[in-house]
Amino acid sequence: MTPDQYCRDKAAKSGSSFYYSFMFLPAQRRQAITALYAFCREVDDAVDDIADPVVAAKTLAWWREEIERTFNGHATHPVGLALQTALQHFELHQEYFLEIIDGMEMDLYPQTYPAFKHLALYCHRVASVVGLLAAEIFGYNNRKTLKYAEKLGLAFQMTNIIRDVREDAERGRIYLPEEDLDRFHVKAEDILAFKQTPELSNLLKFEADRAREFYREAMALLPQEDRFNQRTGLIMSAIYEANLDELERDGFRVMQQRLSLTPLRKLWLAWKTARRERKHAQ
C-alpha cells in the first residue's frame, strides 16, 4: 500500500463530511488535503482510542518527532511520507502541525472551559489551524481568505461539539463553557450521566445560534475572487450546516441518538455546491 493509498483509506473509513468535499479537487490538491486530513485523524485517534493518557501522550510526542522528520525529508510513517509529497507543492507551516498536536494534548486529561474564550483556544488549535493549512492547499489570492478559513474552522468545531455531546461525555469530556451551563441551568453531572433535559436542548440551541453566526462571519470574510478556489470549504460548510439544521429539527436530542447525514445526501450537497460555485466562476 502506498502512502497516498493509506491516507485515502483513512479518510474514506472515517465517513467524514470532509471526504465528500475532496472529490471535486484536482489530483495534486486532493493528494495534499487527504494527507492533511489523515494526519488529523492519526493524532485525534491517538487521544480517543488509547485509554492510557500516558501512552497517548507518548504517541503524540512521537508524532511531533515525525513532523520534524517530515519537514526534514526523512518521514517514516505513511502519513508523513504523503505529507512530504504535499510539501513539494504547497507552503504548509510546520508550526501549524505542532499546534494541532497541542490541541489534541488538551484532551488527554478532562478539563473544563470556564468561558467561551477558553474554548476558543481549543477550537483554534484543533480546527481553525486545520482551516489555515487547507486554505493554503486550496489556493487564494487575497489574504483575507485566511481570516475566512480560521472562522470557518471555528464554526465546524462548534458544530462538532453540539453533535458529539454524548460521545464526548462517554469519554468524560464536556466542551460546553461553564458560564453557558450556568446560564441555562444545566448540570455537568447530568451531561456525564447522559440525561436529556429541556435545559440541555435550550443550551444547545444557543450554541447552534453561535455556530451559525460564525458561519455567517466566515462567508462575509471570503473574497469573491477566492470563492472558486475555496469551494471545498464551501462544500464542507453546506454539509455541516445541514447537519446543524437536522440537529435543531430533532430538538437537539443528542443524548438519545447521534444524527448524521446519509452518504447520498452528503454527496448530493457536495455536487450541488461544487456546481453552483463553478457556474458563478464562469
N, C-alpha and C positions, 0 to 999 in steps of 0.2 A: 504494500500500500504506500503510495507516495504521500509526502506531507500535505499536499493540497487535497488529496482524497480523504485523508484523516480529518482535515478541517471541515470538508463538505459533509462528511458523515456526522461529525459533532454538531454541526448546525442543523442538519436535517432531523436528527434524532431528538433534538430539543423541542421540535414542534413550535418554535418561537415565531412570532409575527415578523421578526427580522428576516427569517429565511425567505419568506414570500416576497419581500421587498428587493432582495438581492437579484432575483430572476431577471430584472429589466436593466441590469447594468452591463456595460461592455466587459469582456473577459478579464482584462487587466485590473479594472476596478473591482470586479466581482471577486477575483482571487484575493485581493488585499483586504476587502471588508470581511470576507469569510474567515481569513486568518485572524483578523482583529476580534471577530465575534468568538471564534474558537478559543482564543486566549482568555477572553472574559469568562467563558464557560468553565475553562480549566480552573481558574483561580476562585471562581464562585463555588464550584463543586468541591474544591479543597476545604472550604469552610462548611458547606452544607452537608457534605457526605461523609466527612471524617468526624466521628463522635468525640475523639480526644482533642481538646483545644491545643495541647502541646504538640501533638503530631501535625495538626492543621497549621500551626504557626511555623513549624519546620518546613512544611510543604510550601507555604508562601515564601519563606526565606529562600528555598531552592528556586522558586520562580523569579525572585529578584536577581539571583545569580544567572539564571537562564536569560533574562532580559539583557543583562550585561554582556553575556556571551553572544547573544543575537546581534546586538549593536556593534560588536567587535568582529562579527562574521564567523563565529565559532559555535553556533547553536547546536544543541544535541537532541532536543525534543522536536517531534514533527511540527508542532505549532510554531516553535522558534524558527525552524527551517523555512516554514511558509512565510513567516514574517520577514525573514531575511530577503526573500524574493520581493515582497511588498516594499521594503526599504530601498530597493534599487529604483523604484519608480515614484515614490511618494515621500514627502518630508514629514515623517512621523516622529514626534519628540519622545525621547527616552523617558524623560521625567513624567510624562503623562501615563505611561505604562506603570511606573512605580507608584504614581498617585492612585491608580485603580487598585493596586495591591494594598495601599494604605487604607482605602475604603473597605476592602474585604477584611482587613485586620480588625476593623471596628466591630465586626460581627463575631469575633472569636469568643467574646465574653458578653453576657447580657448587660445592656446598658440602657439608660433612659435618655430621653431628649426633652429637657425642661421646656423649651420653646421652639418654634419653627426655625429660628435662626440656627439652632444647634443641629436640627435635622437637615437643614440646607447644606451644611458642610458634608455630611454623609452622602446626600444626593449628588452633590457636585463631584465627589470622588468616584462614585460607582456608576454615574450616568452622564453627567454633563461633560466630564473629561472624555468619555467614550464618544460623545457627540462631536467634540472638537477634533478628535482623531478621524472620525467618519467624514467630517466636512472637508478635511484635507484630501481624503481619498476620492470623494465625490467631485471635488474641484469647485473653485469660486474665484470671482474677480474682485468682489467688494468685501473688505474685511468685516463689514457689518454682519456678514453671513455667520461669522464665528459667534457673535452675540446671539443670533438666532439658534445656532446649534446648541449652545450652552443652555438656553432657556428651554428648548425642546427636550433636552435630556432631563431637565428637572420635571417637566410635565410627564414624561414617560415614567420616571421613578415614582412620582406621586400616584400615578395610575396603578402601578405595580403594588404599591403599599396598600392601597384600598382593596384591590383584588385579593391580596395574599394575607389578609389579617389572620385568618385561622391557621394557614400554613406556617406563618411566622410565629404565632402563639405556640404551635406544637414544638417549636424549637426554643421556646422561652423568650422570644423577642417581641417587643412592642415598639413600632416605629412612630406611632401617633404621638405628637407632642403632649407632654403632661398638662400644659396650660389649656389645650383643647379638650383633653379628658375631663378636666375640672369644669370647664365651661359648659359641657354637655352632660355633666354628672355621670360619666362613665367610669367604672372602677377597673383598674388594671387587673385585679384578681378575677373579675368576670370575663375579661378577654382571655386570660390564661386558662379559664375554665370553659371556654368556647360557648359562652352564653350569648344568644342573640336577643338583644333588647331593643325597644324603641329608641332608647337614648343612643345606642351604638349606631343605629341607622341614621339618626339625625346628625351625629358626628361625621359619619362617612359622607353624607350629603354635603356637609360643609367642606370637607376635604376635596370632594369631587368638584365643587364650585371653584375652589382654589386651583385645582389642576387645570380646569377649563380656562381660567384666567391666564395661566402660564402658556397654554396652547395659543390663546389669542395674542399674547405678548410676543411669542415666538414668531407667529405668522406676520405680525406687524413689523418685525425686525428684518425679515427676509427680503433682500433687494430683488426687484423684479428680474434683473439681469442674471441672477443666480438660481432662479426657480427651477429651470430645467436640469441644471447640474445637480441640484439638491433634491430631485424628485424622489429619490429613495427615502429620504427623511419624511417627505410629504406622504408617501405610501404608508410608512410606519405610523405616521400621525393619524391617517384615516382609519387604520385598523385599531389603534389604541383608543381613539375617541369613540369608535363604535363599541368597543369593549366597555368603556365607561358608561355609554348610554344603556347598554344591556344591564349593567350592574344597577343603574338607577331604576330602570323599568322593573327590576326584580326586588326593589325596595332595599337594596344593599344587604341582602340576607347572606352575607359572606360566611357566617358560621354554619349554615345549613347546606350550602353547596358552593362549589367553585365553578363560576361561569367562565366559559371561553367560547370564542367564535369557532365555527367549524372550519376545517381547512378550505372547503369550497368557498365559503364566504370571504375568508382572508384572500384567497386567490382572486376572487371577483373584485374586491376592493382594491387590490394591488393593480389589476389590469385597468380598472376604471380610472384610477388616479393617474397611472402612467399615461394612459390615452389622453386624458384631459390636459396634462402638462405638455405632452407632445404637440397637441393642437394649438395650445397657447404660444408655444415656442416658434411655430411656423410663420 
